[in-house]
Amino acid sequence: MKSHKKAKLVLEDGSVYDGYSFGYSESSAGEVVFNTGMAGYPQSLTDPSYAGQILIFTYPLIGNYGVGSKKQDENLLPLNFESDKIHVKGVIVSEYCQEHNHWDSESSFEEWLIKNKIPGIHGIDTRALTIKIREKGVMLGKIIVDDKEIEFYNPNHENQVKSVSRKDVKIIGNGKYKIIAVDCGMKYNQVRCLLKHDVTLKIVPWDYDFNKEEYEGLFLSNGPGDPIQCQVTIDNIKKAMELKKPIFGICLGNQLLALAAGAKTYKLKYGHRSQNQPCVITLNTENHEKKGFITSQNHGFAVDKKTLPKEWEELFYNANDNTNEGIKHKTLPFFSVQFHPEGFCGPKDTGYLFEEFIKMIKMSKINNSY
């Protein structure tokens, strides 16, 4: 068993949690948030939406199945990860499992963190830490290793989307329907879910002017940080809505669509980061009346549904705290959700929304208008 040196977590309120360093042996700072998922730590750490954050895993044992191989799907996308690197600033766990065992494991969790230069701290009472954040809200923090002091860092003061978005244009697939996907921190599994249908996917950077392109559907991806930082994207979405072509947004995409429509967003007290958030659809139809879904989520900001213009309405709401989980235009083919229907580790309850998006595109081509 490898021995780990002492380290500490320091929060901006002055509280200190003593633990042990693992992973990359270097101090790091960011916004401290927690995830209540029971599995999927490789996918969480490679989710670009966590950029600038120090992630607490509330599940007590992390690392038991190691880190999977780099095998790829038919589109050359890694199957075990959501992007090409780890995006968190640090990792906090109660107990780190040093002995991993899984048929597809290629390395230990710690070896993976060291390779990506990500520090971790274990031996922390993550239950007490999570209770503090639930009561006081997310706060800035820093993992201190070898007494190397650093300043606190607030990722929301910077454009995190700019740092995680792709820098070039990429075309994947050769299908009938042409979709522009705005990469604000797009996860690989969103690409996979879209490519299950007969589409040609053109993935563009967050600030790309896609209004000069020919397309039949617009997809807005997830991403990190405060959506207000993406004013260029918001302005492009406003122009796109004038064309009345189908638009589908996920997570940050929900917030960007709302802002483009004229609504407002706000920062949540501690955010939603889990695989078991209950969301209720508001459509009062025979198939959807009072229907609830269990969803995967990762966001720290939300849409203020009270500010939605009269042409818009809420599509989903959170059954726990009544916050907005999706919006739709009352007459045009625009909709978005705050949760992740493509969640790699599940649940898959809302995966049908990708099919709904494709149906909108097909209908739009047939009718040429909505």
WOSUL-V120368 format. One record per run of one state. SS is the DSSP state (alpha for helix, beta for strand, coil for the rest). FROM is the first residue (numbers start at 0). LEN is the number of residues. Records with the same first field share a line. If there is no record, write none. Layout:
SS=FROM-LEN + FROM-LEN
//
This chain:
coil=0-5 + 11-4 + 23-4 + 35-5 + 45-2 + 50-2 + 57-3 + 62-4 + 68-3 + 72-5 + 78-11 + 92-2 + 96-8 + 107-1 + 115-3 + 122-3 + 136-2 + 145-9 + 157-2 + 164-5 + 172-4 + 183-4 + 195-3 + 205-4 + 212-4 + 220-6 + 241-4 + 250-1 + 261-2 + 281-10 + 307-4 + 318-5 + 329-4 + 337-2 + 340-11 + 367-3
beta=5-6 + 15-8 + 27-8 + 52-5 + 60-2 + 66-2 + 71-1 + 77-1 + 89-3 + 94-2 + 104-3 + 118-4 + 138-7 + 169-3 + 176-7 + 198-7 + 216-4 + 245-5 + 263-18 + 291-13 + 311-7 + 323-6 + 333-4 + 339-1
alpha=40-5 + 47-3 + 108-7 + 125-11 + 154-3 + 159-5 + 187-8 + 209-3 + 226-15 + 251-10 + 304-3 + 351-16
//
